[in-house]
Amino acid sequence: MSERQVLACIDDSRHAFAVCAAASWAAERIGAPLELMHVLSKAPCLGATDASGQIGLGSREHLREQLTELDEQRARLAQQHGRELLEAARGQAERLAPNTTVPTALRHGNLIESLVEREPQARLVVLGKRGESEDETLEHLGGNLERVVRTLHTPILVTPPEFQPPSRLLLAFDGGRTTRKGVEMIAESPLLNGLICHVIMVGAGTDDQRAQLEWALNRLREGEVDAQGTILAGDVDEMLADYADQHRIDLMIMGAYGHSRIRHLLVGSTTTAMLRHARTATLILR
């Protein structure tokens, strides 16, 4: 079986450069191969237009032929553009990781279906916070991102329009099974070795929470992660966002599903709020 890889999803948005940079950084840190993928969505077929009853039979058939030819031209142009986009991304990735050959994949159809099909070969999926068809307003979050998070079981690294290798991380921890699994994943992976990791719990600071936090810090330190932590009282998304700003956090780490209020970060409105307002990269663990 081939080695599992970092799979970077490239589109024609301004996030493509950041996706390449983040994926190259991650692949080098964990010693995994990198592949770049671009998915050509299915465009509406102009040739399927029904003009019956509006124009004569001969004219209608001629128009249908022209529309079909136009569909074929659009498909050829989209493929050519996709290949050129991947080649440009490959050049950037190989400049970031000299002496490395980066393969590319041009897929047809739906992004989610393509990722599900490729997921068994992926160790990490990297994609931009917004896609080429999304606007760039702060309050908007690309629908593809939400669907990817809800569908995949592989860790997902989401990049803002610019990416710099992180040095200060924030791990949202609630002591539940998923976030404990996340701590184990971080401790066992070389991705974050040597970086400063702030482990944050939100709650009343009970004895049980303090014990959970101490376990997380000790486990991360065993994995050579420079870990420190605290328990904050208040609203989850506000506390995490404020702490991230105050401590110049450049990578947020969150579990997609937990067992407390943090659970709602990626299953309800709070998720979307955190991802909407995050100005840093976000690593989502499952």
C-alpha positions, 0 to 999 in steps of 0.5 A: 500500500502506498504511503498516505499523503497530504492532499491539497485542494487547489482552486482558482481563488486567492487562497491557492497560494496559501493552500500550497504553502500550508500543504508543503509545510505540513508534508515536510513536518510529517514526512509525507508525500504531497499531492495537489488536486483540482476538481472541475465542477459539472457546469449546466449543459447549454445543449439541454435547453428545450426551445420546442414551440418557440422556433421552427424545427430546423432552426431548433436543431441548428441551435441545439448543435451550436449549444452542444458545440459550445458545451464541448468548448467550455469543457475543453477550456475548463480542463485546460485551465485546470491543468494550467492551474495545477501546473502553477501550483505544482511549481510553487509547491516544488519551490517550497520543497526543493528536490521533491516531485509533487503529483497532481490530479484533475478530477471531474464532478463534485468536491465532496465526492472526490474527497471521500473517494480519495480519503483512504489515501489521505493523512491530511486534507488542506483547503482554503477557507473560501472557494473561488465562487465565494465572496470575501466578506467576513460573515460569509463561509463557503458551503463546501468547507462546512460540508467537508468538515461534516463528511470527512474523518481525516484531519483538515487544515483550513487556511486563510488567504495568507499562510505562515508556518505557525509557532503558537497554537491554541487547542480547544479542549473539553476533556471529551473523547474526541478532544482527548483523541486530538491530544493523542494525535498531536502528541504522536505526530511530528507536525507540531513538535517544538511549537508552543501549544496553549491548551484552553478549557472553558468552564467553571474550573472544577477539580475534574476540569483541572485534572483533565487539563493536567492530563492533556498538558502532560501528554503533549509534553511527552510528545515534545510539544511545548504545552501550557494551559488554562481554564477560562470562564465565559462564552466559548467562542468569545473566550477562544477568540479573545485569547487567540488575539491576546496571545498572537495565536497563529494556528487554532486546533479544534475537534469537530465533535466534542461532548460539551459546549465546544461540541457546537463549534462545528455542528451549529452556529458557533462553528460557523462563527469561529471559522468565519472570524478566525484570521489564522489557519485552523486544524480540525481533528476528528 
